[in-house]
Amino acid sequence: MFFLNGGLFGTWASRIPRVTELHDLDDAGLGLLLLGLGVGALISFPLAGRAADHFGAARTTRALAIACVLMLGLVAAAPTVWALALALVLFGGVQGAMDVTMNGWAGEAERALAKPVMASFHALWSLGAGAGAALGYLATHLALPLLWHFLLAGGLIYVITAVVAAVPWPGERRQPPAAKPRRLPLPHGALLWVGVVALCASLGEGAVADWSALFLLDATAASTAQSTLGYAIFSTAMVITRLIGAGLILRLGTTTATRLAGLSAALGVALAVLSGTLYPVLAGFFLMGIGYALVMPLAFSRAANDPALPPGAAIASVATLGYGGMLLGPPLIGFAASLITLHYAFALLGVLSLFIVLRARALAPPAVSEAA
């Protein structure tokens, strides 16, 4: 399910330049439309957390997977800008809801295994996103119509993953939530800083997903087909880092691993912004992928094991800031780009990466006291 969710997101991200062409959008217009993804997600987070705690995270995730595939097709079929805006709200809603429920499911698996394997699940998301971006490169090269591309890619990814995800899971039993969730589950207490650190990482991840193709077109001499490589390389770096993430976390500790992640992301942003040629910029995206790879898994692992809230509600609260940043960040980058150019708007991501370094201790497990 992580692979499916990432694959659908990567499919969408890889064709943003084509969507921009079809609807004649400038940076500000695209940023405003991307805001719809964030609005849909923010609406869905509390509902998804409550559903995961009530019906079981696994069962809810499987149902949302079908909705994600359908909404991706709806985005491609939108005939007007207003229809596209509505489709993006719906797509963002089901994507955001699935983010919450599948992380709740992963938290159950992590507790059952008694190992820090959340990063491995997120590696499958990144692998799916990279696969979606690669299919986007192929579709662009073949000049495949947007609707056919989204339908074929979504259907293929769903068929491959749904069979595997049908494995029975004990967490599917019906269980009432421990506490009635708030309408907008903003994190508080110790989870507040967890959410803020997640926000810094996810804003950068979302910016690369939605703007990397246009960044390469504006900042380098990349062709339209080459512009799709930025997100693919970024996702590859995230996959590699997340696959070895459990070992890194056990060896370095949560705090040190988080600090090194923030430094790598900041270095990657600097390389991408200061260089004006294709390959150094791609190297910068690679370093950003390494940097952002472990932050979100660690944040959700910390939330899933919070002693004060049930997993669904805790993950939903962190997701409100975390994945909210991934979905709301891109439109903010678009608005900033309209004022100071996209090239310099990316520099803001470096500042946020340094904040990850400063607040790294927030992601330490609640029962573990790590040295600074």
N, C-alpha and C positions, 0 to 999 in steps of 0.2 A: 504493500500500500504506500510506503514511502517512495518507492520507485515510480509508482503510477502518479502520485501527486507531483513529484518533481518532473516527471516526463511531460505532463500536461503543461506545467508552468514553463518549462524550457521550450516547448513547442510554441507557446504564445510569445515568449520573449524573443525568439529567433525571427519572428515575422513582424515585429513592431514597425520596422522601416516600411514594409509593404502596407500595413494598416495606415501608416501616416500618409503614404502616397494615395491610397484609395480614397481617403476622406479629406485630403488636402489640409493637413494639420501642421501648424507651426509648433515650436517648443512649448509655448504657454498653453496652446490648445491641447496638445498631447498630455501635458502635465495635469490639466484639469480633468481630462478623461481618466487618467490613471488614478486620480483621486477617488473615482468610483470603486476601484478595487479595494481601497482602504476602507471606504464607508461600508461596503458590503461585509468585509471581514469584521469590522468593529461591531456591527449589528449581530453577527453570527457567533462571536466568541462566547458570550454568556449562555446562549442557547445550547451551543455545542457542549460546553462544560457540564451543564445540567443533564443533557441527554446521555453523555458518557457515564456520569455517575449513576444515572437511573436505569438505563437499558444495557449498559456495558460498553466499554470503549470499542471492542472489536466489532460488535454487531453494528454500532452506529457508523464506524469507519467504512464498513463494506457498503452500506447504503449511500453514504456520501460520495463514494468513489463513482458510482453510476451517475450521480448528479453532476459531478465534475466533468465527466466526458460529455454529457449533454450540453452543459453550459459553454464548453469550449467551442462546440459546433455552433451554438447560438451567436457567439462573438464573431465568427467568420461570416455568418449569414446576415449580419446586421446591414440593412440597405442604406441607412442614414446615420449621421452623427448622433442623433438623439437615441436611435435604436442601439447603437454601439455603446452609448453611455449606460443604458439600462442593462445591456448584456454584460458589461464589465462589472456592474454592481452585483449581479447575480453570480457571475463567475468568481469574483472576489469573496462573496459570501460563502459559497460552498467550499472554495479552497481554504479559507480561513477556518471554517468549521472542521474540516478534515484535518487541518494542522493540529487543532486542539485534541481531537479524539484519537488520532494515530499516535500522538505523543503520550497520551494517557495509556494507550495499549502498550507502547514501548516501555513506559515506566513500570507497568505490571510485569513485563518480561524481565526487565533489569532487576527488579526485586526478587523474582523467582530464580534468576541465575546468580544473584549476589555478586555481580561484577559490574564495573562501569562501562557498559556496552551501548549506552545511548548514542554515542558518536558513530557506532557501526550502523545503527538504523538510519541516522542522518546521512551516512555515506551512500546509502541506497537512494536517498532523495537526490543527492548531488549527482550520482551516477545516472539516475533517470533524467535529471535536468540536462546533463551533458548529452545523453542520447537524444532527448528532444531537440536540443540545439543542433546536433549533427543531422537529424532528419530535416531540420529547417534549412540547413546549408544545402542538402541534397534537393529539397523542394525548390529552393531559390534558384539553384543551378539548372534545374529542369523546367523552370518557369511554371511550376504546378499552381493552379488556382488555389487561393487561400482556403476556400471551403473544402475542396477535395483533400488538401493537405491536412487540415485539422480533423476531418472525419476519418481519414485513413490512419493517421498517426494515433488519434485518440482510441479508435477501435482496436488497433494492433496492440497498443500498450495495455489496454484493459483486458483483452483476451489472455495475454501472457501472464499478467499479475493476478487476475481474479481467481484463477485455478489454484495458485499457490496460497493465496490468502484465505482460502476456504477451510484451512485447517481448524479443527475445533479448538476453542480456547475457554478455559474455566471461568474467565472474567465476564463471559457473556450472560451470566445469570442476572436476572432483574434484581436491582438493589436500590432502595431509596437513598437520596443524597443525605449526607450527615447534617447539612445545614442549608437553609434556603439562601441561594446566591443572590447577590445584589444585581440590579439591572445592568450596571456597567462595572464589571469586576476589576477595578483598578487595584494593583497590588498595594499593600501597606505593610508597615513594620519592616522586618528583614527582607521580605520579598520585593519591597520598593526598589532597592538598589539592584537586586537581581533583574528586575524589569528594565531598569535604566541601562545597565550594561548590555542586556539583550537588545535594547533599542539601538544602541550605538552600532552593534554588529549587524543587525538586520537591516538598518537603514543603508549601510554600505553594500550589503548583499543585494538588496532590492535595487539600488542604484546601478550596480553592475549588470543585473539581469535586464533591466528595462532600458538602460542608456548606453551600454557598452558598444552596441552596434553603431549607434549614431555618434558616439564619442570617437570611435575609430575612423568614421567617415570624415568628421570635422577636424580631428587633430593629426591625422596621418593621410597618406595617399592610398589608403586601402580601397579596394573595390567593394561593391555591394556584397559579393559572395564572401570576400575576406572579412568583412565586418562582422559576420556571424561567428568567427573564430574566437573572439574575445570571451564570450560567455562560455563557450565550449572549453577553453583552456582554464578559465576560472573554475568551472565545475570539476574539471579533471584534478586540479590541485586540491579541491575540497574533498573529493573522493579519496585520494591517496592519504591525505592527512587524517581523515575520519576513520579509515580502515586501520590505521596504526594508532588511533587515538586512545584506545583503552590502555595500551602499553605505555604511551607517553604520559598519560594521567597518573598511572600507578607509579611510574618512575620519577616524575617531576613533582607530583602533587598538583591539586587543582589550581592553587593560586599562581604558582610559577608558570604552569602551562598557559594560563589565561594571560599573564603578563607578556610572555613571549609571543602569544598570538596577536595581541594588540600592537606590539612593535613590528611584527611582520606586515600587518595590514597597513600601518603608517608608512613603512618603507615602500610598499607597493604603490600606495597612492602617490607618494612623491615621485617615484620613477615614471608613473603613467602621466602625471601632470607636467613634469619638467622635460620629458622627452617628446619629440615631434615625429618620430619614425615608428613604423609598424612593430618591429620585433621587440624593442625596449618597452613599448607600451604593453604588448602581450606578456612580457616578463613581469611587468608591474601587476597585471591582472592575476598572474600566477601566484605572486607573493600575497596579494590580497586574499586569494582563495585559501592559501595556507593559514593566513591570519584569522579569517572569519570562520574557519571550519569547526573549531571546537567550542566556540563561545555559546552558540545556541543550544547544542546538546547538553553542555554543562548547566546552562540556565534552566532547561526543562527538567533535567535530572534533579536539580536542587528543588524545583517547584514540586515535582512528583513526590518527593520525600519530605515535604514541609510538615512539621508536627502539628500545625494549627488548623490546616484546611484539608478537606478530602482532595484526592489527586485531580479530579476534573476541574473543580473550582480553582485550585491553586494554579494549574497549568493555564486555565483561561485567563486568570489575572495577569500572569507574566506575558502571555500571548498578546494581551491588549496593548502592552507597550512593545513587546518583542516583535511579533509579526505585524503589529500595527505599524512599526517603523519600516518593515520591508515593503509594505503596501502604501503607506503615506509618504515615505521618503522620496520615491521617484517623482511624484508630482511636485514636491518641494524643490528637488533638483531642477525640474523643468522651469519653475518660476524663477529660481536663481539664475538659470541659464539665460533666460530672457533679459536679465539685467546685467550680468557680468560674463556672459558666454558660458557654454557647457564646459569648456576646457577648465576654466577657473572654478566653476561650481563644484567640480569634483574635489578640489582642494579641501572643501569643508569636511570630506570624509576622513582626511588625515587627522583633523582635530578630534573628531569623535573616536578614532582609533586610539589616540593617546589617553583619552578618558578611560578606555577599557583597561589600560595599564594601571591607572591610578586607583580604580575601584575593583581590581581583580579579586580581592578577598571576599567580596560579596557572594561569589559562586561556590565557596567552600561548603561542603556538606554540613548541615546544622549540628550534627553530633561530633564533628571533627574540628579540632582547633589546629590550624596550620600556622607555622611561623611566617612572619612577614618576609 
